[in-house]
Amino acid sequence: MGNLNQSASSTATGQVGVVNNEGGVTVNLSPSFKLSGFAGGFLAPRRAKKAAEAMATMNKAIAESMAAYMSFSPTVSPERAYLMAVTGLMFTERQADNLLAVLNRVAGSIDGEADPDNLSDATRDKIIEGSREADEQEVREIWAKLILGELESPGLYSKRSMDILANMARKDAEDFQALCSICVYPLGGEGDPNSLLVVENISSGLINGGVMSLLDRTNLESMGLVATSIVSNRHVPAGGFVGLATKDGPVFIVNGGEREKKVAFSPVLTNEGKELARLCEDYIGSSKNLREQISIKAEKSGLKVGDLSDFARVDVKITDVSH
């Protein structure tokens, strides 16, 4: 979207931050906010982009609206006035700062081919509503990653997932990152969030020796990210194994017996939990004591955890049982 330098009403005066320029107005925005960059393209009214004449009319209306907002209150910054003018929504200074911080993060991570017009109106609205409440850095980073994912694959995240993220505080985001740290991908299914397994062992109200508390996990359940009533079983064939991918390398659950056995993983991530886990990829399988916790879970099922070197001593069949 081009710079706002259109004819506007005489109410646009220097003392409110909108400077008269030979009968027109020039809006003074901070250097970090470029109307011609990603933020401007993301926020620009979609209908006005269809014709140059419509764009000119829209720019004039936006400039006039900004002048009106800034004349009404000396605390309204040009950035805040612009957001209110183009979205039709009211913003506090905090909300304006939050949204622009998220959009600037995205702008710093995309290439020149990213087109904000690929986002649907519904997705754009959800992003604006959620991002403006992202007060903490952790939550802003998650929103920025969500936008990047949507730019690459429109429709990747559901409205329900964005609603959950919009209600996340920093503590919620940290708890979800902790939950992701005790999730693993079955070998053969890496990169597929639908195959994520939660490795959880509870003792004295703590999960995996203190990675998070049971109350923390209960809160994530109330948000709709995990389901404790569902069990995901991994079947280990007689003389076979299943492999799990962690940040420290693969861990193998070996069945040296003569009958198939299964390992139960519960809780499980909901569909929304799986979607948002994509935004926490760096945390997946990163818990420091994850190998120990996998071993505890395996022993409960009469199985053992082994390394690749153990295959020289255990007669196992290399069978893909990741699905």
Backbone torsions as a table, in degrees:
resi	resn	phi	psi	omega
1	MET	NA	134.8	-175.6
2	GLY	-73.2	168.6	178.6
3	ASN	-63.1	141.8	177.6
4	LEU	-76.9	110.8	179.8
5	ASN	-149.3	56.4	-172.6
6	GLN	-113.8	165.0	177.2
7	SER	-63.2	137.5	179.5
8	ALA	-145.5	176.4	-175.7
9	SER	-69.9	164.7	-177.9
10	SER	-71.1	-7.1	178.4
11	THR	-72.5	-13.0	179.2
12	ALA	-79.1	102.9	-176.4
13	THR	-125.9	163.0	-175.5
14	GLY	-59.4	-35.7	-174.5
15	GLN	-68.4	-13.8	177.3
16	VAL	-104.4	8.1	174.0
17	GLY	92.5	2.5	176.3
18	VAL	-116.3	116.6	-168.0
19	VAL	-100.9	129.2	175.7
20	ASN	-65.0	138.0	-178.0
21	ASN	-139.5	88.8	179.1
22	GLU	52.5	52.1	176.5
23	GLY	88.4	-9.6	177.8
24	GLY	-113.7	-167.2	177.2
25	VAL	-132.9	145.6	172.4
26	THR	-120.8	124.0	-178.3
27	VAL	-90.1	123.8	-178.6
28	ASN	-88.4	104.3	177.9
29	LEU	-107.7	156.7	-179.1
30	SER	-64.7	150.8	-177.9
31	PRO	-57.4	-27.5	-177.4
32	SER	-74.2	-13.8	-177.0
33	PHE	-111.0	103.8	-176.1
34	LYS	-107.7	116.6	-178.8
35	LEU	-65.1	-24.0	-178.6
36	SER	-88.0	-4.5	-178.8
37	GLY	-93.9	-158.0	-176.2
38	PHE	-60.9	-44.0	-177.4
39	ALA	-59.4	-44.2	179.4
40	GLY	-64.8	-41.3	178.7
41	GLY	-66.1	-35.9	179.4
42	PHE	-68.2	-40.6	-172.9
43	LEU	-88.6	-21.7	-174.2
44	ALA	-57.3	135.0	177.9
45	PRO	-55.6	126.3	-173.3
46	ARG	-63.9	-41.5	-177.2
47	ARG	-65.6	-31.7	-178.2
48	ALA	-70.9	-18.5	-178.3
49	LYS	-76.0	-12.9	-172.7
50	LYS	-75.8	-21.3	-179.1
51	ALA	-149.6	142.2	-178.7
52	ALA	-61.8	-37.7	-179.8
53	GLU	-63.7	-43.1	178.6
54	ALA	-64.2	-37.6	179.2
55	MET	-63.6	-44.0	179.9
56	ALA	-61.9	-43.4	178.2
57	THR	-63.5	-42.0	-179.6
58	MET	-66.2	-41.2	178.9
59	ASN	-60.4	-41.7	178.6
60	LYS	-63.1	-43.8	-179.9
61	ALA	-64.2	-39.5	179.5
62	ILE	-64.0	-45.6	-180.0
63	ALA	-60.8	-42.0	179.0
64	GLU	-65.6	-40.2	178.5
65	SER	-64.3	-42.7	178.9
66	MET	-60.9	-43.9	179.6
67	ALA	-61.0	-39.5	179.9
68	ALA	-65.9	-45.3	179.1
69	TYR	-60.5	-43.8	-175.1
70	MET	-75.7	-25.1	174.7
71	SER	-73.0	-31.5	-178.1
72	PHE	-67.9	-36.4	-177.7
73	SER	-145.9	130.0	178.9
74	PRO	-70.5	-10.0	-179.6
75	THR	-87.7	-6.4	-179.4
76	VAL	-82.8	115.4	180.0
77	SER	-77.3	160.0	176.5
78	PRO	-57.8	-38.8	-179.7
79	GLU	-63.2	-44.5	179.3
80	ARG	-64.7	-42.7	179.1
81	ALA	-63.0	-38.8	179.4
82	TYR	-64.1	-45.2	179.8
83	LEU	-60.4	-41.7	-179.8
84	MET	-68.0	-36.5	-178.1
85	ALA	-69.2	-41.1	-174.8
86	VAL	-85.5	-24.9	-178.0
87	THR	-99.9	-20.9	-175.9
88	GLY	77.6	7.1	179.9
89	LEU	-104.7	152.2	174.7
90	MET	-86.5	135.9	179.4
91	PHE	-124.5	137.1	165.6
92	THR	-80.6	168.9	177.5
93	GLU	-60.9	-38.1	178.3
94	ARG	-61.8	-47.1	-178.8
95	GLN	-64.4	-39.8	178.0
96	ALA	-63.2	-43.8	179.0
97	ASP	-61.7	-41.3	-178.7
98	ASN	-63.1	-49.9	-178.0
99	LEU	-61.9	-45.4	-179.1
100	LEU	-66.9	-33.7	177.3
101	ALA	-63.5	-41.2	178.6
102	VAL	-65.7	-47.4	-178.0
103	LEU	-64.7	-36.0	177.7
104	ASN	-67.5	-34.4	175.7
105	ARG	-63.0	-42.6	178.9
106	VAL	-64.9	-44.5	-178.2
107	ALA	-58.9	-32.8	-179.8
108	GLY	-79.4	-5.3	-175.6
109	SER	-118.1	-2.8	-175.7
110	ILE	-106.2	161.5	174.0
111	ASP	-95.1	177.6	-175.0
112	GLY	-68.6	-10.6	-176.7
113	GLU	-90.6	-8.6	-178.7
114	ALA	-68.5	123.2	-176.3
115	ASP	-112.6	111.2	-179.9
116	PRO	-62.3	-17.9	178.2
117	ASP	-69.4	-11.3	176.0
118	ASN	-69.5	-19.6	179.3
119	LEU	-79.6	137.0	176.7
120	SER	-71.0	160.4	177.4
121	ASP	-59.3	-39.8	-178.7
122	ALA	-64.7	-42.3	179.3
123	THR	-66.4	-43.2	178.6
124	ARG	-58.1	-44.4	-179.8
125	ASP	-63.3	-42.1	179.1
126	LYS	-63.0	-40.6	-179.8
127	ILE	-64.6	-43.3	179.3
128	ILE	-62.7	-47.0	-178.1
129	GLU	-62.7	-40.2	-178.3
130	GLY	-78.7	-44.2	-175.5
131	SER	-65.1	-31.8	-178.2
132	ARG	-70.7	-12.4	175.9
133	GLU	-102.0	7.5	-178.4
134	ALA	-83.6	84.1	-175.5
135	ASP	-76.6	-27.4	-174.7
136	GLU	-103.6	151.1	-178.2
137	GLN	-58.2	-41.5	-178.1
138	GLU	-59.2	-42.8	-178.3
139	VAL	-72.3	-36.9	177.3
140	ARG	-61.1	-41.2	-180.0
141	GLU	-63.1	-38.6	179.2
142	ILE	-66.1	-42.1	177.9
143	TRP	-63.1	-41.1	179.6
144	ALA	-61.7	-41.6	178.5
145	LYS	-65.8	-37.1	178.0
146	LEU	-63.0	-44.0	179.9
147	ILE	-62.7	-42.7	178.7
148	LEU	-60.7	-40.7	178.0
149	GLY	-64.6	-40.0	179.0
150	GLU	-68.5	-35.9	178.1
151	LEU	-64.0	-36.9	-179.1
152	GLU	-79.7	-40.2	-178.5
153	SER	-136.2	85.3	-179.0
154	PRO	-53.1	134.6	-179.3
155	GLY	87.5	8.2	-177.1
156	LEU	-64.8	-33.7	-177.3
157	TYR	-114.3	137.1	-177.9
158	SER	-79.5	161.6	176.3
159	LYS	-61.5	-36.6	179.7
160	ARG	-61.8	-42.9	178.9
161	SER	-63.8	-40.7	179.3
162	MET	-68.4	-33.5	175.5
163	ASP	-64.1	-41.8	178.6
164	ILE	-63.5	-45.9	-179.3
165	LEU	-63.0	-35.8	-179.4
166	ALA	-63.0	-25.3	-178.9
167	ASN	-98.9	7.0	-179.0
168	MET	-82.3	129.1	168.6
169	ALA	-94.2	176.0	-178.4
170	ARG	-58.6	-42.4	-179.7
171	LYS	-61.9	-40.3	177.9
172	ASP	-62.5	-43.8	179.9
173	ALA	-64.0	-41.1	179.2
174	GLU	-65.4	-40.0	178.8
175	ASP	-65.1	-40.2	179.8
176	PHE	-68.5	-37.2	175.9
177	GLN	-63.4	-38.5	176.6
178	ALA	-64.1	-40.4	177.3
179	LEU	-62.4	-42.8	179.3
180	CYS	-63.4	-28.8	-179.3
181	SER	-67.7	-20.5	178.7
182	ILE	-106.6	16.8	172.8
183	CYS	-98.2	147.1	179.9
184	VAL	-134.0	154.8	171.6
185	TYR	-96.4	134.0	170.2
186	PRO	-65.2	136.7	177.2
187	LEU	-59.5	136.3	-173.8
188	GLY	96.5	-10.7	178.3
189	GLY	-129.4	18.8	179.1
190	GLU	-57.8	143.6	178.9
191	GLY	85.4	-5.3	179.3
192	ASP	-106.0	101.9	-178.0
193	PRO	-59.2	-22.8	179.5
194	ASN	-68.6	-13.9	-179.3
195	SER	-100.9	5.7	-178.9
196	LEU	-62.5	133.9	177.0
197	LEU	-116.5	138.8	178.4
198	VAL	-95.9	118.7	178.4
199	VAL	-93.4	101.9	-173.5
200	GLU	-128.9	128.1	172.4
201	ASN	-130.5	126.4	-174.0
202	ILE	-106.4	133.2	175.3
203	SER	-149.7	125.4	178.5
204	SER	55.6	37.8	177.4
205	GLY	78.0	4.6	179.3
206	LEU	-113.3	149.0	-180.0
207	ILE	-105.4	127.3	178.8
208	ASN	52.1	45.4	174.9
209	GLY	74.5	12.8	175.8
210	GLY	120.3	10.0	175.9
211	VAL	-58.4	-38.9	174.6
212	MET	-160.1	165.8	-180.0
213	SER	-94.0	162.4	177.0
214	LEU	-62.3	-34.6	178.1
215	LEU	-65.7	-37.8	177.4
216	ASP	-61.9	-44.7	179.8
217	ARG	-66.1	-36.5	177.9
218	THR	-62.6	-37.3	177.7
219	ASN	-64.5	-42.0	177.8
220	LEU	-64.6	-33.3	177.0
221	GLU	-66.1	-41.6	179.8
222	SER	-65.7	-24.4	177.9
223	MET	-81.7	-11.8	177.8
224	GLY	92.7	22.3	-177.5
225	LEU	-97.8	-26.4	178.0
226	VAL	-134.1	155.9	178.0
227	ALA	-126.2	116.6	-176.9
228	THR	-84.6	-13.0	-176.5
229	SER	-88.9	-1.0	-177.0
230	ILE	-113.3	140.1	179.7
231	VAL	-117.8	135.8	174.1
232	SER	-108.5	114.6	-177.5
233	ASN	-95.8	132.6	173.6
234	ARG	-108.5	120.6	-176.5
235	HIS	-90.3	127.6	-179.6
236	VAL	-110.1	109.8	-176.4
237	PRO	-66.6	155.3	177.0
238	ALA	-56.1	129.4	-179.5
239	GLY	68.7	21.9	-178.6
240	GLY	-128.0	-165.7	-177.6
241	PHE	-156.7	163.1	166.5
242	VAL	-122.7	142.9	179.2
243	GLY	-108.4	141.2	178.5
244	LEU	-123.1	135.4	-176.8
245	ALA	-94.7	121.9	174.5
246	THR	-119.8	169.6	178.9
247	LYS	-62.7	-29.1	-179.1
248	ASP	-88.0	5.1	-179.8
249	GLY	117.4	173.1	-177.1
250	PRO	-71.0	146.7	174.7
251	VAL	-123.3	132.6	-175.8
252	PHE	-112.6	128.8	173.2
253	ILE	-97.5	115.1	-170.6
254	VAL	-104.8	136.1	175.6
255	ASN	-111.5	101.3	179.2
256	GLY	-89.6	4.8	-178.4
257	GLY	-85.9	-172.3	-176.4
258	GLU	-105.6	3.7	178.6
259	ARG	-131.0	150.1	177.1
260	GLU	-65.1	142.3	175.2
261	LYS	-130.5	164.9	-179.6
262	LYS	-131.5	151.0	175.6
263	VAL	-114.1	127.6	-177.2
264	ALA	-96.0	128.2	176.4
265	PHE	-114.6	122.8	178.8
266	SER	-155.3	142.8	2.9
267	PRO	-71.5	-178.3	174.8
268	VAL	-123.4	155.7	174.8
269	LEU	-74.2	138.4	173.1
270	THR	-73.6	175.0	177.2
271	ASN	-58.0	-40.7	178.4
272	GLU	-68.2	-36.6	176.8
273	GLY	-63.5	-39.8	178.1
274	LYS	-64.5	-41.6	179.8
275	GLU	-63.3	-47.5	-177.5
276	LEU	-72.6	-22.1	176.3
277	ALA	-64.5	-26.1	176.2
278	ARG	-60.4	-27.4	-178.3
279	LEU	-83.9	-6.3	-179.3
280	CYS	-120.7	34.0	-173.8
281	GLU	-56.6	-34.8	-178.6
282	ASP	-65.8	-19.1	-177.3
283	TYR	-94.2	-18.0	-175.5
284	ILE	-58.2	125.5	175.6
285	GLY	66.8	24.4	-173.8
286	SER	-99.6	-4.9	-179.7
287	SER	-59.0	133.1	-173.0
288	LYS	-65.1	-31.9	-177.3
289	ASN	-102.1	25.0	-173.6
290	LEU	-65.9	-39.8	179.1
291	ARG	-60.2	-43.3	178.7
292	GLU	-61.6	-42.2	-178.9
293	GLN	-68.8	-34.9	175.0
294	ILE	-65.0	-39.1	178.6
295	SER	-63.0	-42.4	178.3
296	ILE	-60.6	-44.7	-179.2
297	LYS	-65.5	-40.1	-179.8
298	ALA	-65.0	-42.3	-178.0
299	GLU	-64.3	-31.2	177.5
300	LYS	-64.9	-22.0	179.6
301	SER	-103.6	11.6	179.3
302	GLY	74.5	27.0	-178.7
303	LEU	-120.2	171.9	180.0
304	LYS	-130.5	156.1	174.6
305	VAL	-97.5	130.8	-178.9
306	GLY	-134.7	167.4	175.1
307	ASP	-102.4	173.7	178.2
308	LEU	-57.7	-32.9	-179.1
309	SER	-65.6	-23.7	-180.0
310	ASP	-69.5	-20.8	-178.0
311	PHE	-66.9	-19.4	177.2
312	ALA	-73.1	-20.3	-176.7
313	ARG	-109.2	-15.0	-179.1
314	VAL	-118.0	129.0	-179.0
315	ASP	-79.3	96.4	-177.4
316	VAL	-121.2	152.7	175.1
317	LYS	-97.9	127.8	179.7
318	ILE	-81.9	94.1	-175.0
319	THR	-119.4	134.2	178.5
320	ASP	-77.8	107.9	179.4
321	VAL	-123.1	30.5	-175.7
322	SER	-80.5	-8.1	-177.8
323	HIS	-123.4	NA	NA
